Amino acid sequence: MPRRIPDETKEKIIRLYDNGSGLSPAEIAKQTDISYSSVYGLTRAKQRVNPETGQPFESRSQYQEYTTKQRVNRPENQGLSELITRRLKELGKNQSWLAEEIGVTHQAVSLYAKGRTTPTDDLLQRLYSSLDVPYETLDDLLKDLY
């Protein structure tokens, strides 16, 4: 279980970052013996602004949730997600089979099927080949879907 960062340490991290000393989150993490991701969340992640609200993100996890939602809503991610789900059902196969066919982990295929990420071009070629579809790029898929 992650340890809770004391308020005094949080204040020190923010002071080290904000005082213009030029320290990076990695350097601050070393000085304070706090993980890089925690320091990043208290410093740089808070500088990012939510374009929908105009307000800074309150945490790194809030920023990550926002970016994940944005990716899932991209037409290419939705199209690929629909294609994978439909073709696996038509072929009577599952995500584990597809993962083995294209040489990635089951978790990677799960992310593609949920629309959270898209594979690299070479993986995309193997995916299309394994699913026996005539596409070569995501653009080809989108033209067919929309």
C-alpha positions in Angstrom: 0.0 0.0 0.0 1.4 3.4 -0.9 2.5 5.6 2.0 0.8 8.9 2.6 3.0 11.9 2.0 3.1 14.2 5.1 1.7 17.7 4.5 5.1 19.2 5.4 6.8 17.1 2.7 4.2 18.2 0.2 4.8 21.8 1.0 8.6 21.3 0.7 8.1 19.7 -2.7 6.0 22.6 -3.9 8.4 25.1 -2.5 11.4 23.4 -4.2 9.5 23.4 -7.5 7.9 26.9 -7.3 10.9 28.9 -6.0 12.5 28.9 -9.5 15.5 27.0 -8.4 15.3 25.0 -11.6 15.0 21.6 -9.9 13.2 19.0 -12.0 10.7 16.6 -10.4 13.3 13.9 -10.6 15.8 15.9 -8.6 13.2 16.9 -6.1 12.2 13.2 -5.8 15.8 12.3 -4.9 16.1 15.1 -2.3 12.8 14.3 -0.6 12.9 10.5 -0.9 9.5 10.6 -2.5 8.6 8.7 -5.8 9.0 10.6 -9.0 5.3 10.0 -9.9 4.2 11.6 -6.6 6.4 14.6 -7.1 5.3 14.9 -10.7 1.6 14.8 -9.5 2.3 17.6 -7.0 4.2 19.8 -9.5 3.9 19.5 -13.3 0.6 17.6 -13.4 -1.0 20.5 -11.6 0.2 22.9 -14.3 -2.0 21.2 -16.9 -5.3 23.0 -17.6 -8.5 21.2 -18.4 -9.7 22.7 -21.7 -13.3 22.0 -20.8 -13.2 23.9 -17.5 -10.2 26.2 -17.8 -9.1 25.1 -14.4 -5.9 23.2 -13.5 -6.2 19.5 -13.0 -6.2 18.7 -9.3 -4.1 15.6 -9.6 -2.2 13.4 -12.0 -5.0 10.8 -11.8 -7.6 13.4 -12.8 -5.4 14.3 -15.8 -5.0 10.7 -16.8 -8.7 10.0 -16.6 -9.3 13.0 -18.8 -6.8 12.0 -21.4 -8.1 8.4 -21.4 -11.6 9.6 -22.0 -10.3 11.8 -24.9 -8.5 8.8 -26.5 -11.6 6.5 -26.2 -13.7 9.1 -28.0 -11.4 9.4 -31.0 -13.1 7.9 -34.1 -10.1 5.7 -34.9 -10.0 4.2 -31.5 -13.8 3.6 -31.5 -13.6 2.1 -35.1 -10.8 -0.2 -34.2 -12.6 -1.2 -31.0 -15.8 -2.1 -32.9 -13.8 -4.0 -35.6 -11.9 -6.1 -33.1 -15.1 -7.0 -31.1 -17.1 -7.8 -34.2 -14.5 -9.8 -36.0 -13.5 -11.9 -32.9 -17.2 -12.7 -32.5 -17.6 -13.6 -36.2 -14.5 -15.8 -36.1 -15.4 -17.4 -32.8 -12.1 -16.3 -31.3 -11.2 -14.4 -28.2 -8.7 -11.7 -27.2 -6.2 -14.2 -25.9 -6.1 -15.8 -29.4 -5.6 -12.5 -31.0 -2.8 -11.5 -28.6 -1.0 -14.7 -29.4 -1.5 -14.2 -33.2 -0.1 -10.7 -33.3 2.6 -11.3 -30.6 1.4 -8.9 -27.8 0.0 -9.4 -24.3 -3.7 -10.0 -23.7 -3.7 -6.7 -21.8 -2.6 -4.9 -25.0 -5.4 -6.4 -27.0 -7.8 -5.5 -24.2 -6.7 -1.9 -24.5 -7.2 -1.9 -28.3 -10.6 -3.5 -27.9 -11.7 -0.9 -25.3 -10.5 1.9 -27.5 -7.9 3.1 -25.0 -4.9 2.8 -27.3 -4.1 2.0 -30.9 -1.3 -0.4 -32.0 1.7 0.7 -33.9 1.5 0.4 -37.7 3.3 -2.9 -37.9 1.1 -4.4 -35.2 -1.9 -3.0 -36.9 -1.0 -4.8 -40.1 -0.7 -8.1 -38.1 -4.0 -7.4 -36.4 -5.8 -6.8 -39.7 -4.2 -9.9 -41.2 -5.2 -12.1 -38.2 -8.8 -10.7 -38.3 -8.9 -11.3 -42.0 -9.9 -7.8 -43.0 -8.8 -5.8 -46.1 -7.5 -2.7 -44.3 -4.0 -1.4 -44.3 -4.3 1.7 -42.2 -6.7 3.2 -39.6 -7.8 5.7 -42.3 -8.9 2.7 -44.5 -11.0 1.5 -41.6 -12.5 4.9 -40.9 -13.5 5.4 -44.6 -15.3 2.1 -44.5 -17.0 2.8 -41.2 -18.2 6.4 -41.7 
